[in-house]
Structure formats: structure tokens, C-alpha cells
Amino acid sequence: MRRRRLMIATLLALGMAGAGCGGTDADRSTGGDGDSGADSDSFAGRLALLPDSLLRGDDPVLITVADLEAAAKAAGVTAPADVSDPAAVTAYVNAVTGTTGQGGPPPTVAAPLPDRVVPGGVTQAQEFEAELGWSVVDLRWFVEYPTTPATLTVAGGTFTEQRLTEAMGDPDNGRWRVGEGEDLSMNLRDRSAARPTGQPLTVALDSDRLFVSPTAEHVQAALGSGGTLADLPELRTLAEAMDKQGAYAAMLYARGPFEAGPGPGDAPTLRPFDGVATGLVHDGEPFLVLAYAHGDAGAAEANATALRTLLTEGRSLRGQPWSELLTVADITTDGTTVVARLGLGSAGPQIAWQLLQTRDNLIQHGG
């Protein structure tokens, strides 16, 4: 159990480093290599771009998905045309991620960036682009499995084969390779903005989607026609819930552990659930969205009531009343799914990712 808890803590920390869209057709086509066929206009569809070969037994699984174009629109900014002006890149990234300086107005938008991009792809955006042929300002959306060593990032944006080839050389069978050595090998003498540990990368571009991983096998699997993470019922349920809410960013977390650990604040009062997601919506004002996947409708109904009580009468594990941090706008059930839309009270939008990082009692159950 201790090993499992340490594993999920590491997994979630990696996920923190860094649009609401219609449709839920997440099935990939059964065509040949290079035809994923997923509907990348929805979170559920983007989930289907990740192959199920990423899973390792029954280990916890965390997925990050975001529509950076929608986040930028909500923040009132547009991506710079290129990375030639570092100040413009920094201002854009800060607005989209909700990074503000001391004394500045509190952010209303806080989209995560792919782990593949931070920090070098922001602080050294020109060097990053020179090596890979794309940069953070090219990203329009992404979905990522951030758990090492099986990391895989799939993104949509302004990518071109010409730019990738100019940076990385001619592709081999549609794949580019950057760095020396075998998959997952580290060469600290070969570190760069795009490869901070010197690991080689495999890159592919298919149907305007960019695939990047330190493991060639995962890129190949993502371009194939096998099973996907959308086949995991709790993950797909959570992604579809975020689609229905119009979220521009979300983290989907399944396979626990969700059991409560010791700590201050109120003990979790939720019944067991199979997965939880945190997301952000900007509908004139910012909202935190929580979604819970259950095994049956009865547990979902019970947790809808328990969640409302915890939010209005309970305290976080830090001892602060939830009612000071968040306000309940709506809590609904849809079959086996509970969805809460919460106003941000005194909390900033970064709380969406902090809840998972700290494993507060909103994402724990009492067993």
C-alpha cells in the first residue's frame, strides 16, 4: 500500500507540472496504420487517441486534456505568431495558465500545459522549436498520459511536415527521431530544452495530430487501430461528463487509491467511486467542475447528497471550510455519474489541479 501511495503521488505531481466541445464519438476506426479516426473535437474523442498499451496492470491512471485555444479565448489573449519575442510568449503562457505576478489581478483561467512542453518549451521556446520544429504557441489542444516512463502526448495545432523536417531531418517511415541511444536511455551530455534528461524522442504527424513520446512503441500504438483508453469505462464516463459541462481543461483520474488517509479537517463522507475528474469551465465567470464515476446509480445518488453536505458544512484537510473556498452552483446525477459545478469563492482556478495533487477529501471516500 505504501508503494502504491508513493506511486500515485509521483504520478499526480508529474501531471501538475505543467473546450468544451460537443460530441462523444470516441471510437477509433479499424483502418490501417496512420488512420486513428478519433473525434478530436471532444475530450472523449481525444481520450481515444491514447492506446491502452500505456496501462501498466491495475496501476492508477491520470490523463490531462485541454483546449488551449478555448482557454486563450476565455483569458482574452491569442497565441503569438511565432517565438521570436520571448516576452510575448511568456505573457501568452502566463495568461493561459493563470500565472500572475505579485499584486496582479487574480486569474480566472488556468489551463495546464503538457509535461512535454514545460519548463524548457516555455523558458527556452526558441531552442525548443529549433530542435523539434514546433513550440508552445503552435498548440491548440492536447491530451497526455504523463506517467513516466510511458509518457505520450498527442496534440493538435499549427504543425507542418516541412517545419518538423527542417528541424529534425527527414523522417524514417513517417517517424522522426531526435537524440541518440535507445528508448528511455538518458544522456546528460545531450540535454536540451526539449529533452532535459537527454532522452531521445520519437515524433509523428498524422491527420494534423502530433504524437510525441520517448518510447517509439507508444507512438506506433497510437497510430494503429487497437484498443484505447476510451475503452476504460470510468475514464470515458469522466471525459463525457466534462464534454457536457463545456470544460476547457480537465484531469481524469481512475483506479485509485481513493481511500482516505489520516489528516486534519473533516473525514471524507463519500461512498466508494471508481474515478474522479477535476475540470475548469469559463462561462462568463470561472467554475470548477468535479465529476465522479460510480458502479451503480444508488451510490451516485448517495454521493450527490454527501458531496453537497461536505461542500456546505465540511472543511478541507487543511481545516478551511469548503464554503469559504467554493460555492455550490449545481450538483446533478446522470445515471452512475455525479457532476458538481462550483463557483470559485476565494479559491483560484488552480484549485482544480491542486485537489488531485494534495488528495483532499473531495477526491477521497471513506471506504
N, C-alpha and C positions, 0 to 999 in steps of 0.2 A: 504493500500500500504506500509506503514511504517513497519507493522508486516511482510509482505511478503519479504521486502528487508532484514530485520534483519534475517529472517529465512534462506534465501539463503546465506547470508554472513556467518552464522554459519555452514551451510552445506558445503560450499566450504572450510572453514577453517579446518573442520574435514578431508576433502579429501586431504589437503596439509600435514597433519601430517606424514604422513609417509615419439612378434617376428613376426615380420611379418610372417604370416602363411597363407598358401593357403586355399581355401575352404570357403564357406559361408553357409553351411547347418546347420542352427541354430534351426531346428525343433526338438523338443523332441519327443521321442516315446510315444505311448499311452499304454505302458506296465504297469505292476503293480508297487507297491511301491518298490523303490530301483533300478529302471531302468530309469535313466534320458535320456539316448540315445543321448545326445547332442554331437556335434562335438567339442571337447575341443581343437582342433588344430587350431582354428581360433578365433579371437576376437568376431565375430558374434555368433559363437557356444558357447563361454564362457558366453556371454550375456544371452543365453538361459538356463543357469544353475541357473539363478536368477528368482524366481517366481514373478508373477505380484502382488501377495498379499502384496509385500513390499510397493507398491504405496499407498499414502495417498491422496485420492481425486485428485485434479489437482495441488498439490504442486510440486515445482521443483524437478528434479531427477538428481542426479550425480552418475556416475559409474566410478570406477577406474579399469583398466585392464592392466596387464603387463606380459611379458615373461621375467622373471628374468634370465633364462638360456641364452637367446639371449643377454640380457644386459651385463651379465658377460662376454660372449664371446667377445662382442664389446669392453669391458673395459680391456680385456686381463687377466682376473682372473678366477679362479674356486672356487667353494664353498668348504670350509674345510670339511673334512670327519665327523667331529663332533664339539661340542662346548667346548671341553676340553681346548682349547687355546684361551682365550678371545682376545688376541692381533690379532690372525689370523681372528677371527670372525669380529672384528672391521675393520680390513684392507679390508676384503672382502665386508662388507656392505658399507664402505666409497667409494670403487671403483664403486660399482653398483649404488649407489645413487648419485654419483657426489659430495660427501662431501670431500673437500680438506682443508688442513691446510693453514695458512698464509705462503705466499711465495712459495707454491707449484704450479705446472702447472695447468692451468685451465682445468676443467673436460670436457670430450667430451660425457660422458654418465651420465644420471640422471634418473634412474628408481625410481618410488615411491615404498614404501613398504606398505603392508596392515596396516590399522589403528589397526587391531587386534594385530599386532606384536610390534608396536612402542609405547613407548620407551622401556618398560621393556624387550621385547623379544630380544632386541639388547644389552642393557647395562647389563642385567641380564639373558643372554641367557641360562646359565646352570640351574638357578632356574626355568625359563620358561619351559624348556624341562622336568625337573623333575616333574613338575605339570601336563603337558599336553601330554608328550610323543612325542613331535616334536619341532622343532626350526626353526629359520630363515634360517639356512643352508640347511634345507630339502626342502624349497620352490623352485619350478621350474617355476611356473606360478600361477597367481591368478586373480580372478575377485571379486570385492567387492562393496556392497552397504553400504557406510559408514555413512549413516544418522541415528543418534540416535532417538529413541531407537530401531529402526528396523534394526540394523546392521546385515549384513550377509556376511561372507567371504567363498568363495569356492576356493580351491587351489589344484594344482597337484604337486607331488613331491615324495620324498622317505619316504612315510608313511607306517607303518605296524600296523596291528591289535595287534600284540604282544607288541610292544612298547607302544601303546596307553593304552592297558590293564594293563601293568606293572605300568604305571604312574597313571591312573585314576580308576583302578579297573575293574571288569567285567562289560560289557555293559548290559543294560536292553533293550531288543528288538532292539538291534543294535545301541543303543544310549548310549553315556557316559554322565555323569552329574558331574560337578565339582563345588563345593561351596554349601552353604546352603541357604535355603529360596526359595521364589517364583521367577519366571522370572522377571527380571528387578529390583528386590529388591537390595538395596545396604547395605553392611555390612562393614564399615570401619575397623572393628576389624579383618576382614578376607581378607584384601588386600594382593595381591601377585604380582609378576612380570607379570603374565598372566592376572590377574584380579585387576587392580589398584584401582577400586572402590569397590571391594568385590562382584561384581555381579556374580551370578552363570552362568555357560556356559553349553550349550548343544553341543555335538560334535558327528559327524557321519563320517564313512568312507565307501564309496561306489564306486566301479569301480575305485579304486585308487584315488578318489577325496575326499578331506577333506572338511567337512562342519562345520562351527563354528558360533554360534550366542548366544546372551544372551536370545533369545526367542526360545523355543522349537518348537513353531508353525512354525517359518520360516524354520527351518531345515527340519521339516516334509513336508512342502510345496515344498521345493527344491527337495526332494527325490520323490515327487509324479509326476503326469502326467498332471497337469493343465497348465494354461497359464503362459507365461514367459515374461520377459522384452524385449525379442527379438520381441514380438508381437507389441511393440510400434514402429511405422514406423520410426520416426525420430531417435530413438536410434539405430535401426538396420541399417539404412542408414549410420549413422556415423561410426558404427563398421565396416561395409563392406568397407567403404572408407579407414579406417585405415589398414584393411587387404590388400587392393590393393596396398597401399603405402609401405607395409612392415614395419609398425611401430612395435617397441618392447614394447611400453607403450603408453597409451592414457587415457584421461579423457573425458567422454561423458556427455554432459550437455543438458537437454531438459526441456521444459515447463517454461523457463524464470525465472524471468523477464529479457528481453534483451533491454528494452527501456533505452535510455541514461539518465544519471543523470547529475547534474551540476558538473563542474570541469574545470581545466585548459586544455591546449592542444586543438587540433582540435576536433570539434564536430563530432560524428560519421556520416558517409555519406552512410552507408549501408542501404539497404532496409530491411524490416522485414524478419526474418528467423525463423524456428521452432526449431532448435537445432544447437549446435556448439560443436566441439571436438578439443582438442589440443593433439598432439602426438609427439613422437620422433622417428626418423629413424637414423640409423648409416650405411651409405653406403660408406665406406671408409672415410667419414667425417660426422659430425653430421648435421642433418636437423630438423627443426621444421616443423610439418605438421598441417595445420588448415583445418578443414572440416566444411561446413555449409549445413544444410538440409533446403530446401525450399518447399513451397506448390505448386509452378509451375516453369516451365523451364524459363519463361520470367524473373522472379525475380532472378533466379540463374545467368542468363546471365548478367543482370544489375549489380549484386553484384560482379561478376568476374571483371568487369571493374572498379567499385568503389573501390574494395579492392586493385587492383594494384595501383590506384591513391593514396589511403591513405598510402600505404606502401612506395611509391617512393617520394611522395610530402608532406605527412602529418606528424603530430607529435603525440606522445603518450600523455596520460593525464598528464604525468609528464613534458611535454614540450620538450622532446628529439625527434629529427627527427627519424622516424622509419628506414630511410635509413642508419642511423648510427648503429642501433641495428641489423637489419635484411636485407638480400639481397634476392630479388625475383629470385628463380631458375625456378619456373614454377607455373602457375595458370591455371587450367583447369575446365571445366564444364562437368558433366556427367548427362544429364537429369536435375533433380532438385537439384543436388549436386554440390557445388563448393569446389575444393580442391587446397590449396596452399602449395607448398614445398618451404621452405625458408632457406637460409644459415644463420648461426648464427652470422655473423658480429662480433660486440663487445659484443653481448649477450651470456650468457652461456646457456646450455640446460635447466637449472631450469626455464627459462622463460616460458616453456610450461605450468608449473603449476602456475606460478605467474600471468599469464594473467587472468586466471579464478579467482584467489584469489583477485586480485585488480580490476577486471571487467574493464579492459582498453577498449579503443574504438574499438579494433579489435574484441571484442566479444559483442559489442553493436550495436544497429541500431537506426536510427533517428525516428522510429515510422511511 
